[in-house]
Structure formats: C-alpha cells, structure tokens
Amino acid sequence: MKANLLKNNMLNKIFYIALTIILFVYYFIADKEMDKEVIAIILTSVGLSTVLFFTKKERYKELKGQYFKHSTLAILGLLIVCFQIYIDYILGNVSADNYFIFVNKAIVVKALVVSAIGYNMFLIGYASYKVKFIRNIHKEKVYKTKALEILVFIFLILFLSTINMSYVLGGYGSESIGTGVSYFNLLLKIFIIALIIQKTRNLVIQNKTNISLKNYLLSLGFLPLFSISIYLLIILLSGDRGPLITISLYILSGFLFVTKIKYKFYILLATIVIASIVMTILGIARSFGSDVSFKEKIELALKDDEKKKIDSFLPQTSELSVSVNSIHQVVDYFPDKHDFLYGRFQFQQLTASLPFFNMFNAVIFENNSQKYAGSASFVTWIYQGDRPTSGNGTSVVADFYFDFGLFGVALGMFLYGYSIRYAEVKMYVYKLPSLFASAFFTVYLGSALYIARSSFLFEFRTVVWVVVVLLINRYVFNKSK
C-alpha cells in the first residue's frame, strides 16, 4: 500500500517536472501572437496537472477526504488569477485589444508560460515536503486569555475612534481610511488571531476536541465575538469584503484544528458558490456612491446583478481574474525597460516583520521612492506614474518575477507550495504543533485564496507578530505571582 502511494506520487512529480522543463524551453521561443490554439494547449497542460493533484493518493489519514485545506484554496486562487482570463479569451468573452488586461499582445503567451511554470513549481514544492516522524508538544498548560480579550476590545475602540467616517459610509476605494487607523487595524487583526490560536490550543490541551461549531464559537468568549462582529460590520459598511473572508477563515481554521472534522466536497463547493455570490453582490453594492445607505446599496445591487452581467464564463470571480494584468505588465516591463530587483521586494517583506528595520532600507537601497515600496506599488507606478489615484494591485507570480524573472518565479512558487503543505500537515496531522506552526497555518489559511493576487511573504510579518503576542501572553500576562 505504502509502495503504491509512493509510486503514484513520484509519477505525478515526474509529470510536473517534465512539463515544467518543456515550458522552460518554450518560454525562450514563445509565440508573439495571441494564438488561441497555443493558449489552449498550455491551459490543457495546467488542467492535467490540476487533475493529477486532486486525484493523488494522500499519505496521511487525517488529510484523506479533507477538502477544506490550504492547498485547495491556494490552487483555486491561482487558477482564477493566473488562467481564467485566458479561458475567457478563447471563448470570445475578452478581446485581444483589451490593453488594460493584456498590455502587449507580443508578451501574452510568454506571460502565460511564466504562470504555468509557476503553477507546476508550486505543485512540485507541495509534493516535496516530507515529515519523517511526528513530534507533538505534550507538556503545555492552559494559558489564560483575559488580557488578549481586553486588548482586542481596546484596539477596536481605538480603531473606531480614528477611522474616517466617510470611509465607513461606503468610501472604500475612494476615501482614505484615516490617519493612524491602519496601525490599530493591524494590531486588532494580530490580537484576534493570537486569541483564536490560544483559545484553540487550550481546547486541545483540555481534550475538548469533540465540540460543536456553536460551542466552539461560544468558547471564544462574548467580548471577542462582540468586538469581531462590530469590526466586520464597520468594514462591510465601507464596502471592503476582504476582512469578512479572512477573519471567517481564521475562526474556521481554529475549529478545524481542534476537531479535525472533514466536510464533504459538495459542502465545500456550496460554501464557495454562496460566498462568491454574496461577495459579488457586495462588490456591486460598493460601486454605488457613499450618499446611498448600505441597505439601499444591497437592494440596488440585487436589481443590478441581472443587467450588469460580466463577460466571463465565471462572472463571480472575474474581478479577481483581472489581476492577471499585473503579470502581463511585469513581463512586458522587465528586464527590457528595468533591471530585475534581485530580491529587493522579498527582502523588504521579510524585514517588515522586524520592528524599526525598515529604516535601514534607505541605507541599503539607493532609490527609495514610493514605487519601490513593494510589487503592488511598482505595478501601480507602471500604470499610473508618479501620481496614482488608486492601487492596481499585484499577483504572487508577478511579485516573484520582479526580483529574478522566470527563475525567481520557479524558486518562489516552489517555496510557496512547500510552505502550503507544511501548513496543512501541521494543522491536521499534528495534535499540538509549535506556536510558530499554529500562527503560520492560521494566517495562511485566512489568506490562501488571496495570496494569488498578492505576495507570498506579505503575511509573514503577521505570523511573526502573532507569535510575539502569544509569547507575551504566555510569559508576561500569565506570569506566576
């Protein structure tokens, strides 16, 4: 049985590697025309890799039949961001003359090859993570969370007292959130995650793993649930949908970590469909002016949804799929118009987790203008110049391409896949992993879907700070008198 499993997984890995080598060769001779047949062949190879991934044999019984995990969300995000637009192009839903999306027709196939290589390297990295033996923490006591609960509430108050009310009243994307409020927003998020992690670890230590979802939510406490509810309500009023998804996933990750419960595939599918419909309605609602109440926005969105059809075979995710334009922009711009950055953006994201270290960037790097703040800032600068009116965003593939081109994408996506496998093994196979592992799998489950249109290391700062908060709670707030 074990031999068959190893053989199956090895054959899959060989296929990914062989396909990646073929794509590497084709990258240097890629067609400069947007040939639909060529695009269809590349997409078919991506489809085959995806089928092999989801039909592979699972090594760990805890992960067999477990569809709600990091890799499912991460792959879904990658498929939408990196490949959906090309399917729409083949179907005739998107014109080749849409320069906002495709930027330059001559590099579109090349950019698709970059994404396909990155996708396969993600799968290779995922398949490369191995654990020789499981080491659980056996001696750990229950740590009180009263201080964390109070601090969550305090940061909520500080957040509410500094936020721009014009932003709250539907101003997301058009109004500033407010001076200094971003720090309280970040601290509130960090303490919410730390609280969830410590609460769930306490449940495992107390052997309260056979717990219902209702009782799990109640175990988080009234004050934290109240604070989270108020925070999400305020954010939803502004039109921002991201925190609703991520915080819901943080809470759900805790429940799944404690219970190891396995939901059927149709439940996951139904959840994704319902969530995508709700997110689409909220997205349409936020397009109406801030002079319209939230209730009126929802009513208008429901009426507008039928007549405002998006030209896509999957309209619910078409907004997310447009992020592929960042890959086109970067492949077109680097290295012909700008040298690669040789790890600058990854370095900046890693050092962002260290307090006050950012001040050394001015010494290390010659040019510290706003466009070098990160990959999203640079993509925005390419589109809008030195006076941008809004952000254009980025994608995980573009983020890696900035630094070392195709080889940066290959290495970065390999590490991304490796880390995702690490996260889900720690979450489901281990009974009580380290604090770092708990923080990592919680934070990255919450952002797994969105990393495709962001940066892999962007949330690493959150992981580090959550661990710091957990250690402070353990050794300061729970210090024996």
BELFENKA-V805734 format. One record per residue. N is the residue number from 0. RES is the residue in one small letter. D_CENTER is the distance of its C-alpha to the mean C-alpha in whole Angstrom. Layout:
n res d_center
N RES D_CENTER
N RES D_CENTER
This chain:
n res d_center
0 m 35
1 k 33
2 a 35
3 n 33
4 l 30
5 l 30
6 k 32
7 n 29
8 n 26
9 m 28
10 l 29
11 n 25
12 k 24
13 i 28
14 f 27
15 y 23
16 i 25
17 a 28
18 l 26
19 t 24
20 i 27
21 i 29
22 l 26
23 f 26
24 v 30
25 y 29
26 y 27
27 f 30
28 i 32
29 a 30
30 d 31
31 k 31
32 e 32
33 m 29
34 d 31
35 k 30
36 e 31
37 v 29
38 i 26
39 a 27
40 i 28
41 i 24
42 l 22
43 t 25
44 s 24
45 v 20
46 g 21
47 l 24
48 s 21
49 t 19
50 v 22
51 l 23
52 f 20
53 f 20
54 t 24
55 k 24
56 k 26
57 e 24
58 r 25
59 y 25
60 k 26
61 e 24
62 l 21
63 k 23
64 g 23
65 q 19
66 y 17
67 f 15
68 k 13
69 h 10
70 s 11
71 t 12
72 l 8
73 a 7
74 i 10
75 l 11
76 g 8
77 l 10
78 l 13
79 i 12
80 v 11
81 c 14
82 f 17
83 q 17
84 i 19
85 y 21
86 i 22
87 d 23
88 y 25
89 i 27
90 l 28
91 g 29
92 n 27
93 v 26
94 s 28
95 a 28
96 d 30
97 n 27
98 y 26
99 f 23
100 i 21
101 f 23
102 v 25
103 n 27
104 k 28
105 a 30
106 i 26
107 v 24
108 v 25
109 k 25
110 a 21
111 l 20
112 v 22
113 v 20
114 s 17
115 a 19
116 i 19
117 g 16
118 y 15
119 n 18
120 m 18
121 f 14
122 l 17
123 i 19
124 g 17
125 y 16
126 a 20
127 s 21
128 y 20
129 k 23
130 v 25
131 k 28
132 f 29
133 i 27
134 r 28
135 n 27
136 i 28
137 h 32
138 k 33
139 e 31
140 k 32
141 v 31
142 y 30
143 k 30
144 t 28
145 k 30
146 a 29
147 l 25
148 e 26
149 i 28
150 l 26
151 v 23
152 f 26
153 i 27
154 f 24
155 l 24
156 i 27
157 l 27
158 f 24
159 l 26
160 s 29
161 t 27
162 i 25
163 n 27
164 m 28
165 s 28
166 y 24
167 v 24
168 l 26
169 g 24
170 g 24
171 y 20
172 g 20
173 s 23
174 e 24
175 s 23
176 i 22
177 g 25
178 t 26
179 g 25
180 v 23
181 s 19
182 y 20
183 f 21
184 n 18
185 l 16
186 l 19
187 l 19
188 k 15
189 i 16
190 f 19
191 i 18
192 i 16
193 a 19
194 l 21
195 i 19
196 i 19
197 q 23
198 k 24
199 t 22
200 r 24
201 n 27
202 l 27
203 v 27
204 i 29
205 q 32
206 n 31
207 k 30
208 t 28
209 n 29
210 i 28
211 s 27
212 l 24
213 k 27
214 n 28
215 y 25
216 l 24
217 l 27
218 s 27
219 l 24
220 g 27
221 f 29
222 l 28
223 p 24
224 l 24
225 f 26
226 s 24
227 i 20
228 s 22
229 i 24
230 y 20
231 l 19
232 l 22
233 i 22
234 i 19
235 l 19
236 l 23
237 s 21
238 g 19
239 d 16
240 r 14
241 g 10
242 p 12
243 l 13
244 i 10
245 t 9
246 i 12
247 s 14
248 l 11
249 y 12
250 i 16
251 l 15
252 s 14
253 g 17
254 f 20
255 l 19
256 f 19
257 v 22
258 t 24
259 k 22
260 i 23
261 k 22
262 y 21
263 k 23
264 f 21
265 y 23
266 i 21
267 l 18
268 l 19
269 a 20
270 t 18
271 i 15
272 v 18
273 i 19
274 a 16
275 s 16
276 i 19
277 v 19
278 m 16
279 t 18
280 i 21
281 l 19
282 g 18
283 i 22
284 a 23
285 r 22
286 s 23
287 f 27
288 g 28
289 s 28
290 d 32
291 v 31
292 s 30
293 f 27
294 k 29
295 e 31
296 k 27
297 i 26
298 e 30
299 l 30
300 a 26
301 l 28
302 k 31
303 d 29
304 d 26
305 e 29
306 k 31
307 k 27
308 k 26
309 i 24
310 d 25
311 s 23
312 f 23
313 l 20
314 p 20
315 q 17
316 t 15
317 s 17
318 e 15
319 l 12
320 s 14
321 v 16
322 s 13
323 v 15
324 n 18
325 s 16
326 i 17
327 h 20
328 q 21
329 v 20
330 v 22
331 d 25
332 y 25
333 f 25
334 p 27
335 d 30
336 k 29
337 h 28
338 d 27
339 f 24
340 l 23
341 y 23
342 g 21
343 r 21
344 f 17
345 q 16
346 f 19
347 q 18
348 q 15
349 l 17
350 t 20
351 a 18
352 s 18
353 l 21
354 p 23
355 f 26
356 f 25
357 n 23
358 m 27
359 f 28
360 n 26
361 a 29
362 v 31
363 i 29
364 f 28
365 e 31
366 n 29
367 n 27
368 s 26
369 q 23
370 k 22
371 y 22
372 a 19
373 g 16
374 s 15
375 a 14
376 s 18
377 f 19
378 v 18
379 t 20
380 w 23
381 i 23
382 y 23
383 q 25
384 g 27
385 d 28
386 r 28
387 p 24
388 t 25
389 s 21
390 g 18
391 n 17
392 g 13
393 t 12
394 s 10
395 v 9
396 v 13
397 a 14
398 d 13
399 f 15
400 y 18
401 f 19
402 d 20
403 f 22
404 g 22
405 l 21
406 f 22
407 g 19
408 v 17
409 a 19
410 l 18
411 g 15
412 m 13
413 f 16
414 l 15
415 y 11
416 g 13
417 y 15
418 s 13
419 i 11
420 r 15
421 y 16
422 a 13
423 e 14
424 v 18
425 k 18
426 m 17
427 y 19
428 v 22
429 y 23
430 k 25
431 l 24
432 p 22
433 s 22
434 l 21
435 f 18
436 a 17
437 s 17
438 a 15
439 f 12
440 f 12
441 t 12
442 v 9
443 y 7
444 l 8
445 g 7
446 s 3
447 a 4
448 l 4
449 y 3
450 i 3
451 a 6
452 r 7
453 s 7
454 s 8
455 f 8
456 l 10
457 f 9
458 e 8
459 f 11
460 r 14
461 t 13
462 v 13
463 v 17
464 w 18
465 v 17
466 v 19
467 v 22
468 v 22
469 l 23
470 l 25
471 i 27
472 n 27
473 r 29
474 y 31
475 v 32
476 f 31
477 n 33
478 k 35
479 s 39
480 k 42
